[in-house]
């Protein structure tokens, strides 16, 4: 068994264990393998080992990789998630090549993605990114502005609002890791109570996935634990 296959199985086992400790069905937490900076062959290897969904941060690198994989392994039906900050000049490529976008944090970006989603493709699944730790260096909308953005995005024809995403400030204390994820779950529940048909909480990475799963994450974004250290 290859290193990627072994790592993937270990991560899946870890997710299942964390879900069971939180009294949740393991199937309620989905693994998004973050393949940014990884070569196409590494993605193919993970896909052959059973991984279906992959996350990318950089539009140009991702599109090259997606096209390369289609040429090398046309039998693979993969799901591509864009998880990085979005510049206005990158929306067309993202709208055309991705199934999900986790990092919508501005009305302008949402409108461009909707308008540029090619005809014939289903609506682009989107999560609204929240700057839950109020970091100046992080993308994301403030929690106070989330209702207005959700209302706008839910009405755009090229998009389907699925949920929320966050990247909290790194925290080594396992107990303190829970607080931002708990805040995210509260915002998610508030939106659902207001009638938004949400089903996705994208939160938690290698260092804090246990806390995220305990607080309700439905997607965890794991890269290094699967593919190894990035260049």
C-alpha positions in Angstrom: 0.0 0.0 0.0 1.4 3.4 -1.0 2.1 6.2 1.6 -0.9 8.3 0.3 -3.2 5.3 0.6 -2.0 4.5 4.1 -2.3 8.2 5.2 -5.7 8.4 3.7 -6.9 5.4 5.6 -5.5 6.7 8.8 -7.2 10.1 8.3 -10.5 8.4 7.6 -10.2 6.3 10.7 -9.4 9.4 12.7 -12.5 11.2 11.4 -14.6 8.1 12.2 -13.3 7.9 15.8 -13.8 11.7 16.4 -17.3 11.4 15.1 -18.2 8.5 17.3 -16.7 10.3 20.4 -19.1 13.2 19.5 -22.0 10.8 19.2 -22.3 11.4 15.5 -22.5 8.9 12.7 -19.1 8.7 10.9 -20.8 9.2 7.6 -22.0 12.7 8.7 -18.4 14.0 8.3 -16.9 14.2 4.9 -13.2 14.4 4.1 -12.0 17.0 1.6 -8.4 16.2 0.6 -6.5 19.4 0.1 -4.3 18.8 -2.9 -2.9 22.3 -3.4 0.7 22.2 -4.7 0.4 18.4 -5.1 1.1 16.9 -8.5 -1.7 15.4 -10.5 -0.3 11.9 -9.9 -0.7 12.3 -6.2 -4.4 13.2 -6.6 -4.9 10.2 -8.9 -3.3 8.0 -6.3 -5.6 9.2 -3.6 -8.6 8.9 -6.0 -7.7 5.3 -6.8 -7.6 4.7 -3.0 -11.2 5.9 -2.7 -11.0 9.6 -2.2 -13.6 11.6 -4.2 -13.4 15.3 -3.2 -10.3 17.5 -3.6 -9.7 21.1 -2.5 -7.5 23.6 -4.2 -6.4 27.2 -3.3 -4.9 28.5 -6.5 -7.0 28.9 -9.6 -4.4 28.6 -12.3 -2.6 25.7 -10.7 -5.9 23.9 -10.0 -7.2 24.3 -13.6 -4.0 22.9 -15.1 -4.2 20.0 -12.6 -7.9 19.3 -13.3 -7.3 19.2 -17.1 -4.2 17.0 -16.7 -6.1 14.5 -14.6 -8.9 14.4 -17.1 -6.4 13.5 -19.8 -4.4 10.9 -17.7 -7.4 9.3 -16.0 -10.6 10.1 -17.8 -12.5 7.4 -15.9 -12.2 9.3 -12.6 -15.2 11.4 -11.7 -13.8 13.8 -9.1 -15.4 16.6 -7.2 -13.4 19.9 -7.1 -13.7 22.4 -4.3 -12.1 25.9 -4.4 -11.1 26.8 -0.8 -8.8 29.8 -1.2 -9.3 33.6 -1.4 -11.0 34.7 -4.6 -9.8 37.6 -6.7 -12.2 39.2 -9.1 -10.1 38.2 -12.2 -10.2 34.5 -11.1 -13.9 34.1 -10.9 -14.5 32.9 -14.5 -12.1 30.0 -14.2 -13.4 29.0 -10.8 -17.0 29.2 -12.0 -16.2 27.0 -15.0 -14.1 24.3 -13.4 -15.2 23.8 -9.8 -18.2 22.1 -8.2 -17.9 23.9 -4.9 -16.6 27.2 -3.6 -16.0 27.5 0.1 -14.7 31.0 0.3 -17.4 33.4 -0.9 -17.2 36.5 1.3 -18.4 39.4 -0.9 -21.5 40.1 -2.8 -19.4 41.2 -5.9 -17.6 37.8 -6.0 -20.9 35.9 -5.6 -22.5 37.8 -8.4 -19.5 37.2 -10.7 -19.5 33.5 -10.0 -23.2 33.3 -10.7 -23.0 35.2 -13.9 -20.0 33.3 -15.1 -21.3 29.8 -14.3 -21.5 28.1 -17.7 -24.9 27.2 -19.0 -25.5 23.5 -18.8 -23.7 23.0 -15.5 -25.7 22.7 -12.2 -25.6 25.7 -9.9 -22.2 26.1 -8.1 -22.4 24.9 -4.5 -21.1 27.7 -2.2 -20.2 28.2 1.4 -19.9 31.7 2.9 -16.5 32.2 4.6 -16.7 33.9 8.0 -13.7 35.5 9.7 -14.6 33.9 13.0 -11.4 35.0 14.8 -11.4 38.6 13.5 -7.9 38.3 12.0 -6.8 41.1 9.7 -4.8 38.7 7.6 -7.8 36.4 6.9 -10.5 36.5 4.3 -14.1 36.3 5.4 -17.2 38.3 6.3 -17.9 39.4 9.8 -20.5 37.3 11.6 -22.7 40.4 11.9 -22.9 40.7 8.1 -23.7 37.1 7.4 -27.4 37.4 7.2 -27.3 40.0 4.5 -24.8 38.1 2.4 -26.8 34.9 2.8 -29.9 36.6 1.5 -28.1 37.9 -1.6 -26.3 34.6 -2.4 -29.4 32.5 -1.9 -31.2 34.5 -4.7 -28.5 34.2 -7.3 -29.5 31.7 -10.1 -26.0 30.3 -10.8 -25.3 29.5 -7.1 -26.7 27.1 -4.5 -26.0 28.2 -0.9 -24.9 25.2 1.1 -23.4 26.4 4.3 -20.6 28.2 6.1 -16.8 27.9 6.2 -14.1 29.2 8.6 -10.4 29.0 9.2 -10.0 30.0 12.9 -6.8 31.4 14.3 -4.4 28.6 15.2 -4.8 27.4 18.8 -2.7 24.7 20.4 -5.0 24.3 23.4 -7.5 21.6 22.5 -10.1 23.0 24.8 -9.8 26.5 23.3 -10.1 25.1 19.8 -13.8 24.5 20.4 -15.0 28.1 20.9 -14.8 29.4 17.3 -16.3 26.2 15.9 -19.1 26.5 18.5 -19.7 30.1 17.3 -19.8 28.8 13.7 -22.4 26.2 14.6 -24.5 28.8 16.3 -24.5 31.0 13.2 -25.3 28.0 11.0 -28.3 27.1 13.3 -29.4 30.7 13.2 -29.5 30.8 9.4 -31.4 27.5 9.3 -33.9 28.8 11.8 -34.5 31.8 9.4 -35.4 29.4 6.6 -32.1 28.9 4.8 -31.7 25.3 3.6 -28.1 24.7 4.7 -26.4 21.4 5.2 -22.7 22.1 5.3 -20.2 23.4 7.9 -16.8 23.4 6.3 -14.3 23.7 9.3 -11.4 21.9 10.8 -8.0 21.0 9.4 -5.3 18.5 10.5 -4.5 20.2 13.8 -8.0 21.0 15.0 -10.3 18.5 13.2 -11.3 16.8 16.5 -12.7 20.0 17.9 -14.4 20.9 14.7 -16.1 17.5 14.4 -17.2 17.7 18.0 -18.9 21.1 17.3 -20.7 19.9 14.1 -18.3 20.1 11.1 -19.7 18.2 8.1 -16.6 18.7 5.9 -13.0 18.7 7.3 -10.2 20.0 5.0 -7.1 17.8 5.4 -3.9 18.1 3.3 -0.6 17.5 5.0 -1.8 14.4 6.9 -2.6 12.8 3.5 0.0 14.1 1.0 2.8 15.1 3.4 4.5 18.4 3.8 4.1 20.9 1.0 6.9 22.4 -1.0 
